[in-house]
Amino acid sequence: MLKRFLILIGILGVLWFEVPASTDSSSVILLEVKGPIGPATVDYVERSLEHAKSRKTPLLILQLDTPGGLDASMREIIQQ
């Protein structure tokens, strides 16, 4: 279980740097999530949404490649 968690943290760390920096308010941010959904994923999505809001990005695309994950975490993301 710890090994899976560490792998997820590593993947999310790499994904954080894949979020393109927007240069103006007409930009689009692509947020990619790969792997199981868990609490770290929720934190990543929340931080990315705040980043998009602070840059006044009109569109954020959430691209998911996941087998699923924790129900509570998935619901938190949906409610965002």
C-alpha positions in Angstrom: 0.0 0.0 0.0 2.8 2.4 0.9 4.5 1.6 -2.4 1.4 2.5 -4.4 1.0 5.7 -2.4 4.6 6.7 -3.1 4.2 5.9 -6.8 1.1 8.1 -6.9 2.9 10.9 -5.2 5.7 10.6 -7.8 3.3 10.6 -10.7 1.4 13.6 -9.3 4.7 15.5 -8.9 5.5 14.9 -12.5 2.0 15.9 -13.6 2.2 19.2 -11.7 4.9 20.4 -14.1 2.8 19.4 -17.1 0.3 22.2 -16.4 1.1 24.9 -18.9 1.6 28.4 -17.7 -1.0 30.7 -19.2 0.1 34.0 -20.6 -3.2 35.8 -20.9 -6.8 35.4 -20.0 -7.7 33.6 -23.2 -5.6 30.6 -22.4 -6.7 27.0 -21.8 -5.1 24.7 -19.1 -5.0 21.0 -19.7 -4.9 19.1 -16.4 -3.9 15.5 -16.8 -4.6 12.9 -14.1 -3.2 9.4 -14.6 -3.5 6.5 -12.1 -5.7 5.8 -9.2 -7.7 8.6 -7.6 -6.9 9.3 -3.9 -6.4 12.2 -1.5 -3.3 13.4 -3.2 -5.2 13.7 -6.5 -7.8 15.8 -4.8 -5.1 18.2 -3.6 -3.6 18.3 -7.0 -6.9 19.1 -8.7 -7.8 21.7 -6.1 -4.4 23.5 -6.4 -4.7 23.4 -10.2 -8.2 24.9 -10.1 -7.0 27.7 -7.8 -4.1 28.3 -10.2 -6.5 28.6 -13.1 -8.8 31.0 -11.1 -5.9 33.2 -10.1 -4.8 33.5 -13.7 -8.4 34.1 -14.8 -8.2 31.1 -17.2 -11.6 30.7 -18.9 -11.2 27.0 -19.5 -9.6 24.1 -17.7 -9.8 20.7 -19.3 -9.5 17.7 -16.9 -8.3 14.7 -18.8 -8.5 11.4 -16.8 -6.7 8.2 -17.4 -7.6 6.2 -14.3 -8.9 2.9 -13.2 -10.9 4.6 -10.5 -10.0 5.0 -6.9 -11.3 6.1 -3.5 -15.0 7.0 -3.7 -14.7 9.9 -1.3 -11.8 11.4 -3.3 -13.7 11.1 -6.6 -16.7 12.8 -5.1 -14.6 15.7 -3.8 -13.2 16.3 -7.3 -16.7 16.2 -8.8 -17.9 18.8 -6.3 -15.1 21.2 -7.2 
